[in-house]
Amino acid sequence: MFARRFIPQSTKRLVSKCNFSNKSSVPVPPTLYAIGLNYKAHAEETGKESPRFPIVISLATTSVIGHNEKVIVPLCAQDPLEIDYEVELGIVISKDCKNVPIENALEYVEGFTVANDISARRWQGKKGGGQWSRAKSFDNLHHWDHVSSNIMM
């Protein structure tokens, strides 16, 4: 089922930045971060220890696509197919902030989104020198659904 969503990169699909942001369910953010190995079960399934401190990953904003848009697997990740995916909770920060006390943190949250975090795993290891950013930053790899602020806390 998941593999049907992939279309080869050789398909001539050009998306301008303007069209890209208009097609997305959410605006393209100026900065995009992810946290690696952010729960114990995932660390265990990868054979790694849970990190003592968060593994912060910077992602290219060109990796974001909107709901129901097609994932384009980069040629370098097609033979053999090396794509892995996880469902993530995305938190959309709406205002500039720094050193915010925990009790005030939600004042800066615009809403939440379901994110389909897709990685080219070999690029996360030896091909990428152990750096995770490239493995998760290929164009058109991260689906975002509509942002909702109607989540009960």
N, C-alpha and C positions, 0 to 999 in steps of 0.2 A: 504494500500500500504506500509506504513512504517513498520508495524509489520511483514511483510513477510521477512524483512531483518534480523530479529532476529533469532538466532538459540540457542537452550538450551545449557547452559554451560556443561551439562552432556555429550554432544558430545565431545569425546576425541580429542580435537584440541590443540596440543602443538606447540608453536611457539618459537623457540630459539631467543635470542636477535639478533644474526647475521642474521637469515632469516627475522626477523621482519624488521630490518632496510633496508634490500635489497628489500623487498616487498613494502615498503612504497614509496609513490611518492616523499617524502622529507626525508632527513636524520633525525634520531631521535635527537631532540635537547637536549643539556645538561640541560636546564631549560625551563620550560613551565609555563606561567602565563596566567590568564584570569582576566577579570574585570567584576564584578557582578553588576547587575542592571544598566547597562551602557547606557540606554536610558529611557526617561521619560515614554513612553507608556508601557514598560515592567514592570517598577516599579508600575505603576497604575494597570496593570492587575493582579499583585500579591498582591495587597492591601497594598503595602509598599510605604513609601515616597522615593523620589529620594535622594540618599545619598549626603551629602555635600562634601565628599571626596570619591575617588574611592574605591570600595571594591576589594582588590587584592587577588586573589586566586592562590595558587601554585598547579599545577597539576602533577601527576605522568607521567613521559615520557612513561611508559608502556601503557598508555591510548590511545596513538596515533596509528592509523592504516591508511593505504593508501586507495586511491580511489578504490571503488568497493569491498573492503574487508568486510567480515561479522562482524556485531556487535554481540558480545556475551553478553547477559544479565546475570549478576551474579545471582546465585541461590537466594541470599538474597533479590533480587529485582524482583523476578518472581511471588510471590504469596502473594498478588495480584501484577499484573504487575504495576510498578511504574515509568516507564521510560518517560521522557519528553525530547524534543529536540528543538534546535534553530539553525538557520543558523547564522554563525558569519564570520566576516572578520578577517583572521589571518594575522599578520604582522611578517615577518621573519627578525630578526635582524642578520646581517652577521658578525659584528665586535664587539669586546668588547667596551663598552662605559659606561660613567658615567658623570653626570652633563653636558650633551650636550646642548648647546643653541638651542632653538626651530628652529632657521633659519638653523642650521646644521643637524637637526635630520634625514632627508631623506638620508644623506650620509651614514648612518648606516643600511639602509633598503635594504635587499637583494631582497625582493619582497613580494608579497601578495598571500594568498591562501584562498580558501573557506573552512571553517571548520564547521563540523556538531557537535555542542556541545550537548552532551547527558548527562543527569543527572538522578540519582536515587533520586527522590525528598524526600522520607521519610528520607533518609540518610542525606539530607541537613537540615532537621528539627530536630525532637526529637531523632531519632536513632543515628544521628551523633553529637548530642550535640550542634546543631546550626552551626557547622563548615561545610563549603561548599566543602572543598578540597576532602574529602572522597567521597562525592556524585558524584563528577565529575572525579574521578581518578581510577575507576575500569578499569581493563585491557580491551583494545579493545573498548573504548567508543567514541573516537574522530576521525572522518574521516577528512583527509586532502586531498585536491585535489592538482594538480600540482602547484608549485610556479611559479608565473608570475611576471616579472618586467615590463611588457608592459601595465601598467595601466596609463591612462592619468591623470595628476594632474593639 
